[in-house]
Amino acid sequence: MAAIMEAEWDGQRTSRRIPEGEPIGAGLDVAWKWDTTALVPLWVESDHFRLFGEATILEPPRDGSSLDPMLVEKAILDLHKRNPLHTVVMDTTRAEQLAQWIADTTGARVIDRSQGNELQTQDYERFMEALRNGWLYHTGDPGLRQHALNAIARALPNGKARFDREKKARKSDDQDRRVIDALVAAAMVHCELSVPSGVWYGL
């Protein structure tokens, strides 16, 4: 049921990096108590070269207390300092104040993208289309790789699929094997900045 095979993912690794100072988009998947918060940058040099940079993955204490919001803000500011953010895609549920802070502080366009099945099937389809066609690249970041390989393809009643995690309970010893948040963030920003034909919106 794995959504992405190791060879499929590793074959898209590149030695190239996002040029410093180049404006970028980013996906942000926010979780405060058990799952991780993941920030994934995306740079598009051309329609056939879409590069994910190093992911920032923040683990909460997992003792019942919440992740410090200042750690999330610092990660965003560090990324924005290197590469100005023009777009941040996130589910603002339970993160409305953070979304407003991003817009006010960085000037980026913040797109609220819910985690319902309809949008997540779009995320899955466009991500997998681009991966199959060799348009998606990454730097080999180990955190993003782990989250990508953790994901399964969950079939839905309408015949479509979405990225999902294995059905393992939170608070388990296998928590690191169930997290897919960096992949979710990557798929969200990729979907918002692309259309199914592979043609990118002008930014």
Buried (B, 14 or more C-beta within 10 A) or exposed (E): EEBBEEEBBEEBEEEEEBEEEBEBBBBBBBBBBBBBBBBBBBBBEEEEBBBBBBBBBBBBEBEEEEBEBEBBBEBBBEBBEBBBBBBBBBBBEEBEEBBEBBEEEBEBBBBEBEEEBEBBBBBBBBBBBBBEEEBBBBBBBEBBBBBBBBBBBBEBEEEBBBBBBBEEEEEEEEBEBBBBBBBBBBBBBBBBBBEEEBEEEEE
